[in-house]
Amino acid sequence: MGHRQNGYVLTPGRYVGAEEATDDGEPFANKMEQLTAKLHEQFEESARLEAAIGENLHRLGYGV
């Protein structure tokens, strides 16, 4: 397929056959609630790890 056939749109999906999203039947609001809860957990873990790394570096004399 050439650029002209695709209206000069250069998004890869037109050329490599991007998969169409499938609907798993779960309402979007539920999915977003679960995803944001998981993201919140990951942010908390990230903060905990960052603090632990900073503390270890400080103990080694490399305060950050």
Secondary structure, DSSP 8 states (H G I E B T S, - for coil): --TTTTTT---THHHHT-------S--HHHHHHHHHHHHHHHHHHHHHHHHHHHHHHHHTT---
